[in-house]
Amino acid sequence: MASTRLRFHIAASKLHKWLALIIGVQLLIWFASGLLMSWWPINEIHGDHLVDRATVEMLPAGLRLADPAGYLADAGKAAERITLRMLNGRAVAEVSGAGKIRLFDATTGAALPPVDAQLAKVIAKKAWRGSETPAKVAAVTSASTEYRGALPAWRVSFADPDNTSVFVAADTGQITAVRTGTWRLYDFVWGLHIMDWQNHENFNSWWLLGFAIGGLVLGLAGTVLLFMRWPLRRRRRVAS
């Protein structure tokens, strides 16, 4: 009996030691990254202190609207929903359906072109809470780690200390994302936490599952060793 207990103790010790060597670093990364992500205020990560996305410009009272039948006919059978709103001081009708969005002048019914670089710059500057002016406007035509929103879009960059970029969708003129240096650091830490070092979005990878199982086994092995090495048990064995 004592020999069996000794072999089990040795096996648990070896398993715990090697798992600690292999998984210990990732456990530290999990704890450290989890602490950092819990510490950062989420509003700061979203850039709400830099860009105002909450204020909604109301339609003017008494505004005479065009008959929606006109622009609905232009939009075709794909139209599913109409949203009336203001876009840079202009009343627009946003017609969406079949995964597409088109803008029309809500007072004349005329189709509007996609938002260009100049208008995107004006929209971003209007929402900007700081004193800096946009330093650069660039077209975004493909998704990336930093931006996975509506495409195509415009990236309006500001020369502020946090290197803020405001993304404006070309089809709607709405701000779809705000990226700051703090957000980029947070996203990097998130990638380490979920063990997706490239895209920072897949938390169902075999890497994560394997290390999670290994961490569980590490904890169980440590619990077994703690139970076997508990001082009260050792004193009882010595006394017997």
C-alpha positions, 0 to 999 in steps of 0.5 A: 500500500505504501509503495503504491502511494509513493509511486502515485505521489512521484507520478503526480509530482512529475506531471505537475512539474512538467505541466508547470514548465510548459503551461506556466508561462501562458498562465502568467499571460492569462492572469496578467492580460486579464488584470490589464483588461479588467483595469482599463475603463471600456469607454476609454478603449472605445475612444468615447472620451475622444469622439462623440458618437452618442449625440444624434442630430434631430430632423428639423421641425416642419421639414417637408419630406419627399414621397418615399415611393420615388426613391424606393422605386430607385432602390428596387425590390431590395429595399427592406427598411427606411431610416430618416436621419441627419447627415452633416446638416442634411436630411437623408433617407437611408434605404437598406436591404439585401446587405446594401445601403443607399442614401437619398435626399429626404426632401427631394428624393434624389440619390446621393453618391457615397461619402467621399474623403472630404465629407468623411473628414468633416464628419470625423472632425464634427464628432472630435472632442479635441482641438486637433485637426484631421491629419490624413484621410485614407480609403479602407477597402479590406478588413484588417485586425484594426478594422472589420466594420462596413466596407468601403470606409474612410480612415480619418487620422488625428495627430493627437497623443493617442494616434486616434483614427476615426473610421467612417463608412462610405455608404452611410457616412456613420462613424463605425469605429474609433481606434486609439493607441490604447485600443491597439494595446488592448487588442494586442493583449486580447490576442495574447489572452485568447492565443490568437496571435494573428487575427485576435478574434478566434477564442475557439482554437486548439491552442487555447483549448489544449492549454486550458485543459493542461491548466486544469490538469495542472491544478488537479495534480497540485491539489493531489500533491497538496492533499498527500503532503498535508502536515496533518496526514504526515503526522498521522503516518509518522505516529502510526 
